[in-house]
Amino acid sequence: MSTRALAASGEQIVSTDTYVSSALNATVQAHLPKINDGTGGTVAVDAEIRVESTGPGSIELLTSLGRRVGHVGPRSQAVVIARTGQVQADPDAWNIENRPQTPVAVVAAAGGTYTAAEQGLINAMRTCLIDNGLMKAE
């Protein structure tokens, strides 16, 4: 299980990537791994890869053979799910589920400080967002 930050268009996502992101300004293409074709380096049926554009560019997802799977717009995310592969005598089939970003803003009270209860609530919200993949743990 690994993460990959796309550095250019045309990169190959590998079978161990579970999270792929791009902060680039332009649209990039990324090729998904093969699905369960009986060789090493493939993903299992029902495997999921989360894809997120954290910048102004977008990500176009393609199969290993160059067929378009879907598009992840700027500052949004999606999950691609491996559905069928070559073992089932079908070409690689991926489903994409777009997931909109949920903007979060936390503003300090008028005095610039939080009470212990407010800080506890903020920490709980932050943990929930990180656990559900809606925020990076930075």
Secondary structure, 3 states (H helix, E strand, C coil): CEEEECCCCCEECCCCEEEEEECCCCCEEEECCCECCCCCCCECCCCEEEEEECCCCCEEEECCCCCEEEEECCCCEEEEEEEECHHHCCCCEEEEEEECCCCCCCCCCCCCCCCHHHHHHHHHHHHHHHHCCCCCCC
